[in-house]
Amino acid sequence: MWLLGSLIVLATSALAADRTSRAPRPPAPPEAQRIGEVIFAPADLMRHVEYLASPELEGRRDRGATLAADYVVQHLRDAGLQPLFSGSFEQPIPAGDGPENAAVLGKNVGALLPGSDPRLRDEVILLGVHYDHLGIRRGQVYPGADDNASSVAMLLEAAKYLSQLRPAPRRSIALVGFDLEEQLLWGSRWFASHPPVPREQIKLMVTSDMISRSLGDLPLPLVFMFGSEYCPELRTHVARVGVPTGLEVGRLGADFIGTRSDYGPFRDLQIPFLFFSTGEHPDYHTPRDLPQRVNPEQMSRIASLITQTIVEVANSPTAPVWNGRPKPDLAEPATMERVTSVMLAEDAAGRRKLSTAVRFVAEQTRSKTRYMRERGTFSEDERTLLRRSAQYLLISAF
């Protein structure tokens, strides 16, 4: 994940075929979705994470990024999906527009599942996640297991699941692996400005970045969901899908965190979006972001929630609509009350030492958000103060 403002040759075809032949096929999806259902086996997701975050891929930059892209394409093709980019699974990313910028920096990869409804199939739901990472720095590999092999694993298992749905979802679903997210979101920026379908046909963009750990490694089984402030009807879709047992969803506005991943270019175009993330942890952007440190069960729950939300929206009679005037959402103080309560409990138990300043802000935030929740109202001024407190805690505590 790229934080705004702060901060090998190709594998042989025999090896790729061997990986594909060993890949277990998931059972056919059930005819009727159950509320809060977990549809992915943790072991199937982990198989992808272990490869994508292996030393062989050298942190998924340069030749490692080529290997990762080829791996994604192979699985999209094996799922029986159609190429997304004018008969190709690949979209080259140049240095910029014009012949003077002909050098190719990387490539987005993607596939399309056509919709089953003749009236709605031209409308597209986009699931896009970045597959690149930081490569090798000062001789050390940055494997990026949580960031963002966890989401790529979700994308690949979602491709298999979606391809087996009968009938297919009413709207078309595009599945995309973005390159160069760690370099100023260049892959998703290029895609958004050069989409393979008319831009107005993209009715929802869903992305995730880091879905297999927890914020600050706190004992907090929570995934943050951003973006529904611009399209409140998306909350209804998520509620219909249901949150799997053992998982919590915390809603916040994207302005609480700024531009943190590939939703940014789509938000700027006023395309409805959802961004899911469990947040930063001590191994973020370090060589310690290893497969053995992820939580496969949590990754499975979140991947299931995201995938089934996409199916729900793809089958809805009406498409999401952008609302440029978000209103204060009481779920935001509830989310911050939950986070600060766990922070302070860990501090009181001696399992996590907070600085005096961080403890003070956390205590004030918990107190104020509890009052807002109990009062049942939440003003614009209170939201501004809450957003500033959240940003301070994100920078200072995590």
C-alpha positions in Angstrom: 0.0 0.0 0.0 1.4 3.4 -0.9 1.0 6.1 1.8 0.4 9.5 0.2 2.6 12.4 1.4 4.8 10.6 3.9 6.4 8.5 3.6 13.1 -13.3 -12.9 12.9 -13.7 -16.1 9.6 -15.4 -16.8 8.9 -18.7 -15.0 9.0 -21.7 -17.2 5.8 -22.9 -18.7 6.3 -26.3 -17.1 6.4 -24.7 -13.6 3.3 -22.7 -14.3 1.5 -25.8 -15.5 2.6 -27.7 -12.5 1.2 -25.0 -10.2 -2.1 -25.0 -12.0 -2.4 -28.8 -12.1 -1.9 -28.9 -8.3 -4.5 -26.2 -7.6 -7.6 -27.7 -6.0 -10.9 -26.9 -7.6 -13.4 -25.5 -5.2 -16.8 -27.1 -4.9 -19.6 -25.7 -7.0 -21.1 -22.7 -5.2 -24.5 -23.3 -3.5 -27.6 -22.3 -5.4 -28.9 -20.1 -2.5 -26.5 -17.9 -0.7 -26.7 -18.1 3.1 -26.4 -14.9 5.2 -22.8 -14.4 6.4 -21.6 -17.4 4.5 -17.8 -18.2 4.2 -17.3 -19.4 0.7 -13.5 -19.7 0.5 -11.3 -22.3 2.3 -8.4 -20.6 4.1 -6.0 -23.2 2.6 -6.9 -22.2 -0.9 -6.2 -18.6 -0.3 -3.0 -19.4 1.5 -1.7 -21.3 -1.5 -1.7 -18.1 -3.5 -0.3 -16.0 -0.7 2.6 -18.4 -0.2 3.6 -18.3 -3.8 3.1 -14.6 -4.4 5.1 -13.7 -1.2 7.8 -16.4 -1.8 11.5 -15.5 -2.3 11.0 -16.6 -5.9 9.0 -13.5 -6.7 11.5 -11.1 -5.2 8.9 -8.8 -3.7 6.8 -8.5 -6.9 8.7 -5.7 -8.5 10.5 -5.7 -11.9 10.9 -9.4 -13.0 9.0 -10.5 -9.8 6.1 -8.4 -10.9 6.1 -10.1 -14.3 5.9 -13.5 -12.6 3.0 -12.3 -10.4 1.1 -10.9 -13.4 1.6 -14.1 -15.3 0.3 -16.1 -12.3 -2.8 -13.9 -12.1 -3.5 -14.2 -15.9 -3.1 -18.0 -15.8 -5.7 -18.3 -13.0 -8.1 -15.9 -14.7 -7.7 -17.9 -17.9 -8.2 -21.2 -16.1 -11.4 -19.9 -14.6 -12.7 -19.5 -18.2 -13.1 -15.8 -18.1 -12.7 -13.6 -21.2 -9.8 -11.2 -21.8 -10.7 -7.7 -20.7 -8.5 -5.6 -22.9 -9.5 -5.9 -26.6 -8.7 -9.6 -26.7 -5.8 -9.5 -24.3 -5.5 -10.2 -20.6 -2.9 -7.4 -20.4 -2.9 -3.6 -20.4 0.6 -2.1 -20.8 1.3 0.9 -18.6 3.5 3.5 -20.3 5.4 6.2 -18.7 2.7 8.7 -19.9 0.7 9.7 -22.9 2.3 10.5 -26.2 5.1 8.9 -28.2 7.8 10.5 -26.1 6.6 8.2 -23.2 6.6 4.9 -25.1 8.6 3.1 -22.4 6.4 0.4 -20.7 6.6 0.6 -16.9 4.4 -2.3 -16.1 1.1 -3.9 -16.9 -2.4 -4.2 -15.5 -4.0 -7.6 -16.0 -7.7 -8.4 -16.1 -10.6 -10.6 -17.3 -14.3 -10.2 -17.7 -17.3 -12.3 -16.7 -20.2 -11.2 -19.0 -23.5 -10.6 -17.3 -26.5 -12.8 -17.9 -29.1 -10.1 -18.2 -29.2 -8.6 -21.8 -30.5 -5.3 -20.3 -27.8 -5.0 -17.7 -24.7 -6.8 -19.0 -23.2 -3.6 -20.4 -23.0 -2.3 -16.8 -19.8 -3.4 -15.1 -18.9 -4.1 -11.5 -15.1 -3.8 -11.1 -13.1 -5.8 -8.6 -9.5 -4.5 -8.7 -6.6 -5.1 -6.4 -2.9 -4.3 -6.7 -0.4 -7.2 -7.1 2.9 -5.3 -7.0 5.0 -4.7 -4.0 8.4 -3.1 -3.0 10.8 -5.7 -4.5 14.3 -6.0 -3.1 15.8 -3.1 -1.0 19.3 -3.1 0.4 19.6 -6.8 -0.3 16.4 -7.7 1.5 13.2 -9.1 0.0 10.0 -7.3 0.9 7.5 -10.2 0.4 4.2 -8.3 0.9 2.1 -11.2 2.1 -0.6 -9.1 3.6 0.2 -6.1 1.3 -1.2 -7.2 -1.0 -0.9 -10.9 -1.8 -3.9 -11.4 0.6 -6.1 -9.4 -1.8 -4.7 -11.1 -4.9 -5.6 -14.4 -3.4 -9.1 -13.2 -2.9 -9.3 -12.0 -6.5 -8.2 -15.4 -7.9 -10.6 -17.4 -5.7 -13.3 -15.0 -6.5 -12.7 -15.6 -10.2 -13.2 -19.3 -9.8 -16.3 -18.9 -7.7 -17.9 -16.3 -9.9 -17.2 -18.3 -13.1 -19.2 -21.3 -11.6 -22.4 -19.3 -10.7 -25.4 -20.4 -12.7 -26.8 -18.2 -14.0 -24.0 -15.7 -14.1 -24.7 -12.4 -12.2 -26.9 -10.0 -14.2 -24.2 -7.3 -14.6 -20.8 -8.0 -16.0 -17.9 -8.3 -13.5 -14.4 -7.2 -14.4 -11.5 -8.7 -12.3 -8.3 -6.7 -12.5 -4.8 -6.9 -11.0 -3.3 -3.4 -10.9 0.5 -2.9 -11.2 2.5 0.0 -9.8 0.2 0.8 -6.9 3.3 1.3 -4.8 4.4 3.9 -7.3 1.8 6.6 -7.0 -1.1 4.4 -7.9 0.2 4.5 -11.5 -1.5 1.3 -12.6 -5.0 2.2 -11.4 -4.6 5.8 -12.6 -3.8 4.5 -16.1 -6.7 2.1 -16.0 -9.2 4.8 -14.8 -8.1 7.2 -17.6 -7.9 4.4 -20.2 -10.7 2.0 -19.3 -11.5 -1.0 -21.5 -15.2 -0.1 -21.4 -16.8 3.3 -21.5 -16.3 4.9 -18.1 -20.0 5.5 -17.5 -20.5 1.8 -17.7 -18.4 1.2 -14.5 -21.1 1.3 -11.9 -19.0 0.3 -8.8 -15.3 -0.1 -8.1 -14.4 -2.5 -5.2 -10.8 -2.8 -4.0 -9.0 -4.2 -0.9 -5.5 -3.7 0.4 -4.3 -5.8 3.4 -7.1 -8.1 4.6 -5.2 -10.8 6.6 -3.9 -9.0 9.7 -5.4 -6.4 12.1 -4.8 -2.8 12.8 -1.6 -2.5 14.8 -1.9 -6.3 15.5 -4.6 -5.5 18.0 -6.9 -8.3 19.0 -9.5 -6.7 16.8 -11.3 -8.9 14.2 -12.4 -5.9 12.2 -12.2 -4.9 8.6 -12.6 -1.2 7.8 -15.0 -0.3 5.0 -14.6 3.0 3.2 -16.7 4.6 0.4 -20.3 4.0 1.4 -20.5 7.6 2.5 -20.8 8.4 -1.3 -23.3 5.7 -1.9 -25.3 4.8 1.2 -27.3 2.1 -0.6 -24.1 0.0 -0.6 -24.6 -0.4 3.1 -27.9 -2.2 2.4 -26.1 -4.6 0.0 -23.5 -5.4 2.6 -26.2 -6.0 5.2 -28.1 -8.4 2.9 -24.9 -10.4 2.3 -24.3 -10.5 6.1 -21.0 -10.4 8.0 -19.4 -13.8 8.7 -19.2 -15.0 12.3 -16.0 -13.9 13.8 -15.7 -10.7 11.7 -16.7 -7.1 12.3 -17.1 -4.3 9.8 -16.2 -0.8 10.8 -17.4 2.0 8.5 -15.4 5.1 8.1 -15.3 7.8 5.4 -12.4 7.7 3.0 -11.5 11.2 4.1 -10.4 9.7 7.5 -7.4 8.2 5.7 -6.9 10.1 2.5 -5.8 8.4 -0.7 -4.4 5.1 0.5 -5.0 2.7 -2.4 -6.4 2.1 -5.8 -9.9 3.5 -5.1 -8.4 7.0 -5.4 -8.6 7.5 -9.2 -12.2 6.2 -9.3 -13.3 8.3 -6.4 -11.9 11.3 -8.2 -14.1 10.4 -11.2 -17.1 10.1 -8.9 -17.5 6.4 -9.5 -19.1 4.6 -6.5 -16.5 2.6 -4.6 -15.8 0.4 -1.6 -12.4 0.0 -0.1 -11.8 -2.8 2.5 -8.7 -3.0 4.7 -7.7 -4.3 8.1 -5.2 -1.5 8.4 -1.4 -1.1 9.0 0.5 -3.3 11.4 4.1 -3.4 12.6 5.3 -5.5 9.6 3.8 -3.1 7.0 6.3 -2.3 4.3 9.1 -4.4 6.0 10.7 -7.7 5.1 8.7 -9.2 8.0 5.4 -9.2 6.1 5.5 -12.9 5.6 2.9 -15.6 4.8 3.3 -17.2 8.3 2.2 -14.0 9.9 -1.2 -13.7 8.1 -4.5 -14.9 9.6 -6.0 -17.3 7.0 -9.4 -17.5 8.6 -9.8 -13.8 8.7 -8.7 -13.4 5.1 -11.3 -16.1 4.2 -14.1 -14.2 6.0 -13.2 -10.9 4.4 -12.7 -12.4 0.9 -16.1 -14.0 1.2 -17.8 -10.8 2.3 -16.3 -8.8 -0.6 -17.1 -11.4 -3.2 -20.7 -11.9 -2.2 -21.2 -8.1 -1.9 -20.1 -7.9 -5.6 -22.6 -10.6 -6.5 -25.3 -8.8 -4.6 -24.7 -5.5 -6.4 -24.3 -7.2 -9.8 -27.8 -8.8 -9.3 -29.5 -5.7 -8.0 -32.3 -4.2 -10.1 -30.6 -0.7 -9.9 -27.0 0.3 -10.0 -25.2 2.3 -7.3 -25.4 6.1 -7.7 -22.8 8.6 -6.6 -23.9 11.0 -3.9 -21.5 13.9 -3.6 -22.9 15.2 -0.3 -22.2 12.6 2.4 -24.0 13.0 5.7 -22.5 12.1 9.2 -22.8 8.4 9.8 -23.1 7.2 13.4 -21.2 4.1 12.4 -18.1 6.3 12.3 -18.0 7.1 16.0 -19.0 3.5 16.7 -16.0 2.3 14.8 -13.7 4.7 16.6 -15.1 3.8 20.0 -14.4 0.1 19.2 -10.8 0.8 18.1 -9.9 3.0 21.0 -11.6 0.7 23.6 -9.3 -2.1 22.4 -6.2 0.1 22.4 -6.9 1.3 25.9 -7.6 -2.3 27.2 -4.4 -3.5 25.8 -2.5 -0.6 27.4 -4.2 -1.2 30.8 -3.2 -4.9 30.6 0.4 -4.1 29.8 0.3 -5.8 26.4 0.7 -2.5 24.5 2.4 0.6 25.8 0.8 3.8 24.6 2.5 7.2 25.0 0.9 9.7 27.3 -0.3 11.8 24.3 -1.7 8.8 22.4 -3.4 7.5 25.6 -5.0 10.9 26.2 -6.3 11.2 22.6 -7.6 7.6 22.7 -9.4 8.2 26.0 -11.0 11.5 24.8 -12.0 9.8 21.5 -13.6 6.9 23.3 -15.5 9.1 25.7 -16.8 11.4 23.0 -17.8 8.7 20.6 -19.6 6.8 23.3 -21.6 9.9 24.1 -22.4 10.4 20.4 -23.6 6.8 20.1 -25.7 7.0 23.2 -27.1 10.4 22.2 -27.9 9.1 18.7 -26.7 12.2 16.8 -23.4 13.2 15.2 -22.8 16.7 13.8 -20.5 17.9 11.0 -18.3 19.7 13.5 -18.0 16.6 15.6 -17.2 14.6 12.5 -14.3 17.0 11.7 -12.9 16.6 15.2 -13.3 12.8 15.1 -11.5 12.6 11.7 -8.6 14.6 13.1 -8.3 12.4 16.1 -8.4 9.3 13.9 -5.6 10.7 11.7 -3.5 11.5 14.7 -3.9 8.0 16.1 -3.1 6.4 12.7 0.1 8.3 12.5 1.2 8.2 16.1 0.0 4.8 17.4 0.2 2.5 14.3 
